[in-house]
């Protein structure tokens, strides 16, 4: 150790009292020359502490400093008299002679590890031996770099303590220098090649994506491994040059393929981004600008970010990931499971796909625990609403396992190794790679969200109302089926499902599906009916199947739709084994009788109020979860299903607090009533309910039996007595082919019938009750309607067949209305009215009806079924007439949807048309009764609405614009619609045509401003 008095204080490290880097670089060569003069070998050793940062986090910086001082003392004692220096943090450099070097380093390793306790701190060493030739110059900087490279090469290899700098590392450093100095030329001369590796969807077994991988075909060294040049470029902070080139090349390939008419061969492509990309450039802008330059839809370009990237600059990456996803790009998490904080990653970030590291498959056959871990990750990802992909699939049994647990995507040599783009396209043309239908991606994504590993497989992450309350202690017997044109086909089934159908004597899942299609058995027809109900309801539907002495409960839930096919998830549980034998046969026979007569049988414990389902077949009643409180389930059912006119009576009938008293007073020993309830087609039909008292294990209960009405239903329920007047009135309101309403003396609505609600597309009468026509805003000109009603109320004179114009479903409707006074004790207390559309009462009969229909067709957009520009101009004419006569001003707002071209390119024109239909429906719903909406053509829509001010006009435009931009999903596929709006007031123009032109020109100005 040099004399401290000979050097200045600045040459020493304060913590360890060792010479610092400056001193070491100045005097280390002297130690080397001294060893050479003595004929001994000289070495430079680099020491580093593995996991030192974790030690600091766990035990604090004071303990960390203590460990560094211990390390300093231990090395000095092991190598007395030689030059040891601390460069920074846990990095130490030593120059020494040829002692028992390796044994000494191993002893030091054990000392440090024992102090590191549970933090896994270990000492690593890199050794560089100086040339023995005295004439060779000693370059301490080069020696330090080589010792450091040797040490870093064994990082995270816990079976290795040291490594000498050898020819292999020398070759690596040469290549490292070459890569750093030639990466720009490699990009310019396209020595970097883009290879495609296929990704397969497990449900279909077809290719649904390609990953773009970089390969360096060098003129001097030939094919360089990505494991070499990617690491080098990251270390030298040049990786963004490579990644930007790959993104540009991918976009260029996509553009060329599409222009050449081969766009159908192009699946979405994922590109890898380094964590350093986000530090070295604006990565989002780089990707997005390149995609815009080549016209690549965002849906066709996915970005992959490695898990290790999230350990640094987490907040900055969170912002960038959000920018990508908000712009419509999918973001994938690569190499999941290879980092230190995998679960935190899933907690803190939202990804579209989680790519599970291929290391889990390397010991697939030797370590069963790897399967458990893979299954757990798939289960966890699905519950978080993310999809999963596993890399490195090489064996058919691996594929089968991943398919069975519901892993959506796989990648590996079993499907195909990375190949040049031209070779990948040849495989597609030769039929070696079969491609998915891109337009069905949303459909298959929904199917892939089925979580067969979950305790509640009928709850989906995308369902905001998922109950998460079904607990099943074993793998649920599950199958997925497709339903189209009244027939079903099997997609997949797990082994548990196969076991159930075999137990009940069917044979296999395929045979079970065949029996459903044959429809020879009543039970098969019942199941098919419930399947069609599930398609409409979107809820979990239940049906009991009783054949060959077995009793099974089937759960059915709709998963996804595509074109003319629907996918459903079904489970089949054999509950026969759950029943005890012996004297209960009589009870079973009684239940079977009930099941044969009724569509549903529930039981309510009167002391607890808990309801349970005994049987459920083909019924309009929704399924009841065992353990539900009957009062809660009743209110929910009455609110959602029972006809408004029957709700109060139904609630009285099902009131548990009075049920025993009513039964005691009833000579028949049971209660019965009939109600109207919604069926699967959205229509009301009569159902019969019977309440039967029951005692089970000394507990008083009630059986609630339900069946559909038949022709004798009302007679049996009413016991032949006179039909009540309110039932006659309700029936009249239901059957009359007109919109019926009644009002008080202030012209405010007191009631309406279902045809009235259907005409204006209201969900309930509450939307209109207590309001007058002016408050509803559904008349272009309110005066004729108001004057007619005042004539009825003030004079008591009826008004018959008065023609008028109103707004309904976002378009102008011509109606004919009649109104008569309602009197009590000779005094007019209100009015009763009804209306029909004008063409339904034409004096010219069929000819006028045909002409009217042709006229409406000419004013209706054939794709979306809302008004076209001609229809909007007609509506604008009506508004203009009202304005000229002193009525309010009105606004025309024109909207252009941006991004439709990308969606059409990505998923096809038919999917683009589906989006336009969804936009039209959303427009119509939002337009309601005080706004006319239509499609001008292409991606343009427009709305008309009477307004009181410019602020009102702006509010209308913003409301309709929000209707478009709030659409986030169509047929299960995420969509990102941006909209440009322009509006004008009629008071600014001479006529309706000029109004549309002005609004359109302002929209185009806004679009140019947004682009600029």
CORFENMO-V619660 format. One record per residue. N is the residue number from 1. RES is the residue in one small letter. OMEGA is omega as a letter, one per 30 degrees, with the letter a starting at -180 (999 if undefined). Layout:
N:RES:OMEGA
N:RES:OMEGA
//
This chain:
1:x:a
2:x:l
3:x:a
4:x:a
5:x:a
6:x:a
7:x:a
8:x:a
9:x:a
10:x:a
11:x:a
12:x:l
13:x:a
14:x:a
15:x:a
16:x:a
17:x:l
18:x:l
19:x:a
20:x:a
21:x:a
22:x:l
23:x:a
24:x:a
25:x:a
26:x:a
27:x:a
28:x:a
29:x:l
30:x:l
31:x:l
32:x:a
33:x:l
34:x:l
35:x:a
36:x:l
37:x:l
38:x:a
39:x:l
40:x:l
41:x:l
42:x:a
43:x:l
44:x:a
45:x:l
46:x:l
47:x:l
48:x:l
49:x:l
50:x:l
51:x:a
52:x:a
53:x:l
54:x:l
55:x:l
56:x:a
57:x:a
58:x:a
59:x:l
60:x:a
61:x:l
62:x:l
63:x:l
64:x:l
65:x:l
66:x:l
67:x:l
68:x:l
69:x:l
70:x:l
71:x:l
72:x:a
73:x:a
74:x:a
75:x:l
76:x:l
77:x:a
78:x:a
79:x:a
80:x:l
81:x:a
82:x:a
83:x:l
84:x:a
85:x:l
86:x:a
87:x:a
88:x:l
89:x:a
90:x:a
91:x:a
92:x:l
93:x:a
94:x:l
95:x:a
96:x:l
97:x:a
98:x:l
99:x:l
100:x:a
101:x:a
102:x:a
103:x:a
104:x:l
105:x:l
106:x:l
107:x:l
108:x:l
109:x:a
110:x:l
111:x:a
112:x:a
113:x:a
114:x:l
115:x:a
116:x:l
117:x:a
118:x:a
119:x:l
120:x:l
121:x:a
122:x:l
123:x:l
124:x:a
125:x:l
126:x:a
127:x:l
128:x:l
129:x:l
130:x:l
131:x:a
132:x:a
133:x:a
134:x:a
135:x:l
136:x:a
137:x:l
138:x:l
139:x:a
140:x:l
141:x:l
142:x:l
143:x:l
144:x:a
145:x:a
146:x:l
147:x:l
148:x:l
149:x:l
150:x:l
151:x:a
152:x:a
153:x:l
154:x:l
155:x:l
156:x:l
157:x:a
158:x:l
159:x:a
160:x:a
161:x:a
162:x:l
163:x:l
164:x:l
165:x:a
166:x:a
167:x:l
168:x:l
169:x:l
170:x:l
171:x:a
172:x:a
173:x:l
174:x:l
175:x:l
176:x:l
177:x:a
178:x:a
179:x:a
180:x:a
181:x:a
182:x:a
183:x:l
184:x:l
185:x:a
186:x:l
187:x:a
188:x:a
189:x:l
190:x:l
191:x:l
192:x:l
193:x:l
194:x:l
195:x:l
196:x:l
197:x:a
198:x:l
199:x:a
200:x:l
201:x:a
202:x:a
203:x:a
204:x:a
205:x:a
206:x:a
207:x:a
208:x:a
209:x:l
210:x:l
211:x:l
212:x:a
213:x:a
214:x:l
215:x:a
216:x:l
217:x:a
218:x:l
219:x:a
220:x:a
221:x:a
222:x:a
223:x:l
224:x:a
225:x:l
226:x:l
227:x:l
228:x:a
229:x:l
230:x:l
231:x:a
232:x:a
233:x:l
234:x:a
235:x:a
236:x:l
237:x:l
238:x:a
239:x:a
240:x:l
241:x:l
242:x:a
243:x:l
244:x:l
245:x:a
246:x:l
247:x:a
248:x:a
249:x:l
250:x:l
251:x:l
252:x:l
253:x:a
254:x:a
255:x:a
256:x:l
257:x:a
258:x:a
259:x:a
260:x:l
261:x:l
262:x:a
263:x:a
264:x:l
265:x:a
266:x:l
267:x:l
268:x:a
269:x:l
270:x:l
271:x:a
272:x:l
273:x:l
274:x:l
275:x:a
276:x:l
277:x:a
278:x:l
279:x:a
280:x:l
281:x:l
282:x:a
283:x:l
284:x:a
285:x:l
286:x:a
287:x:a
288:x:l
289:x:l
290:x:l
291:x:l
292:x:a
293:x:a
294:x:l
295:x:a
296:x:l
297:x:a
298:x:a
299:x:a
300:x:a
301:x:l
302:x:a
303:x:l
304:x:l
305:x:a
306:x:a
307:x:a
308:x:l
309:x:a
310:x:l
311:x:a
312:x:l
313:x:a
314:x:a
315:x:a
316:x:l
317:x:l
318:x:l
319:x:a
320:x:l
321:x:l
322:x:l
323:x:l
324:x:a
325:x:l
326:x:a
327:x:l
328:x:l
329:x:l
330:x:l
331:x:a
332:x:l
333:x:a
334:x:l
335:x:l
336:x:a
337:x:a
338:x:a
339:x:a
340:x:a
341:x:a
342:x:a
343:x:l
344:x:l
345:x:l
346:x:l
347:x:a
348:x:a
349:x:l
350:x:l
351:x:l
352:x:a
353:x:l
354:x:l
355:x:a
356:x:a
357:x:a
358:x:a
359:x:a
360:x:a
361:x:a
362:x:a
363:x:a
364:x:a
365:x:a
366:x:a
367:x:l
368:x:a
369:x:l
370:x:l
371:x:l
372:x:a
373:x:l
374:x:l
375:x:a
376:x:l
377:x:l
378:x:l
379:x:a
380:x:a
381:x:a
382:x:l
383:x:l
384:x:l
385:x:l
386:x:l
387:x:a
388:x:l
389:x:l
390:x:l
391:x:l
392:x:l
393:x:a
394:x:a
395:x:l
396:x:a
397:x:l
398:x:l
399:x:a
400:x:l
401:x:a
402:x:l
403:x:a
404:x:a
405:x:l
406:x:l
407:x:a
408:x:a
409:x:l
410:x:a
411:x:l
412:x:a
413:x:l
414:x:l
415:x:a
416:x:l
417:x:l
418:x:a
419:x:l
420:x:a
421:x:a
422:x:l
423:x:l
424:x:l
425:x:l
426:x:l
427:x:l
428:x:a
429:x:a
430:x:l
431:x:l
432:x:l
433:x:l
434:x:a
435:x:l
436:x:l
437:x:a
438:x:a
439:x:l
440:x:a
441:x:a
442:x:l
443:x:a
444:x:l
445:x:l
446:x:l
447:x:a
448:x:a
449:x:l
450:x:a
451:x:a
452:x:a
453:x:a
454:x:l
455:x:l
456:x:a
457:x:a
458:x:l
459:x:a
460:x:a
461:x:a
462:x:a
463:x:a
464:x:a
465:x:a
466:x:a
467:x:a
468:x:a
469:x:l
470:x:a
471:x:l
472:x:a
473:x:l
474:x:l
475:x:a
476:x:l
477:x:a
478:x:l
479:x:l
480:x:a
481:x:l
482:x:a
483:x:a
484:x:l
485:x:l
486:x:l
487:x:l
488:x:l
489:x:a
490:x:l
491:x:a
492:x:l
493:x:l
494:x:a
495:x:l
496:x:l
497:x:l
498:x:l
499:x:a
500:x:a
501:x:l
502:x:a
503:x:a
504:x:l
505:x:l
506:x:l
507:x:a
508:x:l
509:x:l
510:x:l
511:x:l
512:x:l
513:x:l
514:x:l
515:x:l
516:x:a
517:x:l
518:x:l
519:x:a
520:x:a
521:x:l
522:x:a
523:x:l
524:x:l
525:x:l
526:x:l
527:x:l
528:x:l
529:x:l
530:x:l
531:x:l
532:x:l
533:x:a
534:x:l
535:x:a
536:x:a
537:x:a
538:x:a
539:x:l
540:x:l
541:x:a
542:x:l
543:x:l
544:x:l
545:x:a
546:x:l
547:x:l
548:x:l
549:x:l
550:x:l
551:x:a
552:x:l
553:x:l
554:x:l
555:x:a
556:x:l
557:x:l
558:x:a
559:x:a
560:x:l
561:x:l
562:x:l
563:x:a
564:x:a
565:x:l
566:x:l
567:x:a
568:x:l
569:x:l
570:x:l
571:x:a
572:x:a
573:x:l
574:x:a
575:x:l
576:x:a
577:x:a
578:x:a
579:x:l
580:x:a
581:x:l
582:x:a
583:x:a
584:x:a
585:x:l
586:x:l
587:x:l
588:x:l
589:x:l
590:x:l
591:x:a
592:x:l
593:x:l
594:x:a
595:x:a
596:x:a
597:x:a
598:x:l
599:x:l
600:x:l
601:x:l
602:x:l
603:x:a
604:x:l
605:x:a
606:x:a
607:x:a
608:x:a
609:x:a
610:x:a
611:x:l
612:x:l
613:x:l
614:x:a
615:x:l
616:x:l
617:x:a
618:x:a
619:x:l
620:x:l
621:x:l
622:x:l
623:x:l
624:x:l
625:x:l
626:x:a
627:x:l
628:x:l
629:x:a
630:x:a
631:x:l
632:x:a
633:x:a
634:x:a
635:x:a
636:x:a
637:x:a
638:x:a
639:x:a
640:x:a
641:x:a
642:x:l
643:x:a
644:x:a
645:x:a
646:x:a
647:x:a
648:x:l
649:x:l
650:x:l
651:x:l
652:x:a
653:x:a
654:x:a
655:x:a
656:x:a
657:x:a
658:x:a
659:x:a
660:x:l
661:x:a
662:x:l
663:x:a
664:x:a
665:x:a
666:x:a
667:x:a
668:x:l
669:x:l
670:x:l
671:x:l
672:x:l
673:x:l
674:x:a
675:x:l
676:x:a
677:x:l
678:x:l
679:x:a
680:x:a
681:x:l
682:x:l
683:x:l
684:x:l
685:x:a
686:x:l
687:x:a
688:x:l
689:x:l
690:x:l
691:x:a
692:x:l
693:x:a
694:x:l
695:x:a
696:x:a
697:x:l
698:x:l
699:x:l
700:x:a
701:x:l
702:x:l
703:x:l
704:x:a
705:x:a
706:x:l
707:x:l
708:x:a
709:x:l
710:x:a
711:x:l
712:x:a
713:x:a
714:x:l
715:x:a
716:x:a
717:x:a
718:x:l
719:x:l
720:x:a
721:x:a
722:x:l
723:x:a
724:x:a
725:x:a
726:x:l
727:x:l
728:x:a
729:x:l
730:x:a
731:x:l
732:x:a
733:x:a
734:x:a
735:x:a
736:x:a
737:x:a
738:x:l
739:x:a
740:x:l
741:x:l
742:x:a
743:x:l
744:x:a
745:x:l
746:x:l
747:x:l
748:x:a
749:x:l
750:x:a
751:x:l
752:x:l
753:x:a
754:x:l
755:x:l
756:x:a
757:x:a
758:x:a
759:x:a
760:x:a
761:x:l
762:x:l
763:x:l
764:x:l
765:x:a
766:x:a
767:x:a
768:x:a
769:x:l
770:x:a
771:x:l
772:x:a
773:x:a
774:x:l
775:x:l
776:x:l
777:x:a
778:x:l
779:x:l
780:x:l
781:x:a
782:x:a
783:x:a
784:x:a
785:x:a
786:x:a
787:x:l
788:x:a
789:x:l
790:x:l
791:x:l
792:x:a
793:x:a
794:x:a
795:x:a
796:x:a
797:x:l
798:x:l
799:x:a
800:x:l
801:x:l
802:x:a
803:x:l
804:x:a
805:x:l
806:x:l
807:x:l
808:x:l
809:x:l
810:x:l
811:x:a
812:x:l
813:x:l
814:x:a
815:x:l
816:x:a
817:x:l
818:x:a
819:x:a
820:x:a
821:x:l
822:x:a
823:x:l
824:x:a
825:x:l
826:x:a
827:x:l
828:x:a
829:x:a
830:x:l
831:x:l
832:x:a
833:x:l
834:x:a
835:x:l
836:x:l
837:x:a
838:x:a
839:x:a
840:x:a
841:x:a
842:x:a
843:x:a
844:x:l
845:x:a
846:x:a
847:x:l
848:x:l
849:x:l
850:x:a
851:x:a
852:x:l
853:x:l
854:x:l
855:x:l
856:x:l
857:x:a
858:x:a
859:x:a
860:x:l
861:x:a
862:x:a
863:x:a
864:x:l
865:x:l
866:x:a
867:x:l
868:x:a
869:x:l
870:x:l
871:x:l
872:x:l
873:x:l
874:x:l
875:x:l
876:x:l
877:x:l
878:x:l
879:x:a
880:x:l
881:x:l
882:x:a
883:x:a
884:x:a
885:x:l
886:x:l
887:x:a
888:x:l
889:x:l
890:x:a
891:x:l
892:x:l
893:x:a
894:x:a
895:x:l
896:x:a
897:x:l
898:x:l
899:x:a
900:x:l
901:x:l
902:x:a
903:x:l
904:x:l
905:x:a
906:x:a
907:x:l
908:x:a
909:x:a
910:x:l
911:x:l
912:x:l
913:x:l
914:x:l
915:x:l
916:x:l
917:x:l
918:x:l
919:x:a
920:x:l
921:x:l
922:x:l
923:x:a
924:x:l
925:x:a
926:x:a
927:x:l
928:x:a
929:x:a
930:x:l
931:x:l
932:x:l
933:x:a
934:x:l
935:x:a
936:x:a
937:x:a
938:x:a
939:x:a
940:x:l
941:x:l
942:x:l
943:x:l
944:x:l
945:x:l
946:x:a
947:x:a
948:x:a
949:x:l
950:x:l
951:x:l
952:x:l
953:x:l
954:x:a
955:x:l
956:x:a
957:x:l
958:x:a
959:x:a
960:x:l
961:x:l
962:x:l
963:x:l
964:x:a
965:x:l
966:x:l
967:x:a
968:x:a
969:x:l
970:x:l
971:x:l
972:x:l
973:x:l
974:x:l
975:x:l
976:x:a
977:x:l
978:x:a
979:x:l
980:x:a
981:x:l
982:x:a
983:x:l
984:x:l
985:x:l
986:x:a
987:x:l
988:x:a
989:x:l
990:x:a
991:x:a
992:x:l
993:x:l
994:x:l
995:x:l
996:x:a
997:x:a
998:x:l
999:x:a
1000:x:a
1001:x:l
1002:x:l
1003:x:a
1004:x:l
1005:x:l
1006:x:l
1007:x:l
1008:x:l
1009:x:l
1010:x:l
1011:x:a
1012:x:999
//
